[in-house]
Amino acid sequence: MTAIDMTLGDRLTLKQLAHAIHNGFSPIIEVESMDGIYKVRFHHANGVSDLCNNEGHVSTFLGTGEIRDTLGQLGFTHGVLTFADQCGDEMIGVEGKAMTPDEMLTYGTRISFR
């Protein structure tokens, strides 16, 4: 674990992210799809951080191309695309078990930022 991992909170701005990268930050990047809206999470030694804007609100994107451009310019090459999982259907009585965050990363789709 790098020292920078210990100083990160649950939200990161692009400026904080660029500083962290310069200081050895090397997270697993998750791009979560939520029915056509995407958000970015960084999994690291100290937990999980969401990409946010300067006001502290979680950033959302309307496509993966926008994410590719944003993260690619910082030097990131790939991430994992996951889906906000609806695991059952209460309308017809189908129960399900939600996937854990680790399972979502394990079974997600690798995507490129280049």
C-alpha distance (Angstrom), angle and dihedral (degrees) to the residues before:
residue distance angle dihedral
M1 . . .
T2 3.78 . .
A3 3.78 122.0 .
I4 3.81 89.5 -113.6
D5 3.83 91.0 63.0
M6 3.80 89.8 63.5
T7 3.80 93.5 55.7
L8 3.80 97.8 50.9
G9 3.78 121.4 105.1
D10 3.78 130.3 -157.4
R11 3.83 91.9 -81.8
L12 3.80 130.5 49.2
T13 3.79 130.0 -170.2
L14 3.79 120.0 -148.9
K15 3.81 89.1 -106.0
Q16 3.82 91.8 53.2
L17 3.80 89.7 45.3
A18 3.82 92.4 52.7
H19 3.82 90.1 49.6
A20 3.81 91.6 48.1
I21 3.83 92.1 50.0
H22 3.81 89.7 51.4
N23 3.83 87.4 54.6
G24 3.81 97.5 51.1
F25 3.82 102.9 -83.3
S26 3.81 109.1 158.3
P27 3.82 110.1 169.7
I28 3.77 133.9 171.5
I29 3.80 104.0 -108.3
E30 3.79 118.5 -140.1
V31 3.80 121.0 -167.0
E32 3.79 107.1 -164.7
S33 3.79 118.5 -156.9
M34 3.79 114.9 -148.4
D35 3.83 104.9 -178.3
G36 3.81 96.4 -57.3
I37 3.80 98.2 -28.0
Y38 3.78 119.4 94.1
K39 3.79 134.6 -159.5
V40 3.79 130.2 -173.0
R41 3.80 126.4 -130.0
F42 3.79 128.7 -174.6
H43 3.81 116.1 -148.0
H44 3.80 111.5 -157.3
A45 3.79 141.9 152.8
N46 3.80 93.9 -80.1
G47 3.82 96.6 47.0
V48 3.79 135.8 -87.3
S49 3.80 128.4 -35.7
D50 3.82 127.0 -167.0
L51 3.80 120.7 -141.7
C52 3.80 107.1 -114.4
N53 3.78 140.3 176.6
N54 3.81 124.8 -108.4
E55 3.82 90.7 -87.2
G56 3.81 91.3 58.1
H57 3.81 96.9 -107.6
V58 3.80 116.8 136.3
S59 3.80 109.0 -101.2
T60 3.78 117.4 -121.4
F61 3.78 127.5 -164.6
L62 3.80 132.3 -159.7
G63 3.79 94.7 -144.4
T64 3.75 144.2 12.3
G65 3.81 91.9 -114.8
E66 3.78 89.9 68.1
I67 3.81 89.6 51.1
R68 3.81 91.2 46.7
D69 3.80 90.9 54.0
T70 3.81 93.5 46.1
L71 3.80 97.9 46.6
G72 3.79 96.6 32.7
Q73 3.80 91.7 61.0
L74 3.82 88.3 57.0
G75 3.80 90.8 54.9
F76 3.79 100.9 -100.5
T77 3.80 112.8 141.8
H78 3.81 105.8 -172.7
G79 3.77 147.8 1.4
V80 3.79 141.9 178.9
L81 3.80 121.4 -93.9
T82 3.81 112.1 -144.9
F83 3.77 132.6 175.0
A84 3.80 131.0 -130.2
D85 3.76 94.0 -114.5
Q86 3.75 124.3 -135.9
C87 3.76 98.5 -162.9
G88 3.78 101.9 -175.3
D89 3.77 143.7 15.4
E90 3.78 114.9 -124.7
M91 3.82 91.0 -172.8
I92 3.80 91.4 70.6
G93 3.80 98.5 24.4
V94 3.79 98.4 -106.4
E95 3.77 109.7 151.9
G96 3.75 124.2 -160.2
K97 3.76 144.6 175.4
A98 3.79 117.3 -117.0
M99 3.77 116.4 -126.1
T100 3.78 117.6 -110.2
P101 3.82 118.7 -118.8
D102 3.81 89.2 -107.4
E103 3.82 91.2 52.6
M104 3.80 90.6 48.9
L105 3.82 90.6 54.6
T106 3.80 92.8 43.6
Y107 3.81 94.8 50.9
G108 3.81 97.9 33.6
T109 3.79 125.1 111.4
R110 3.79 119.2 -99.5
I111 3.81 111.7 -124.9
S112 3.79 131.9 -171.4
F113 3.80 128.1 -127.8
R114 3.81 94.2 -162.3
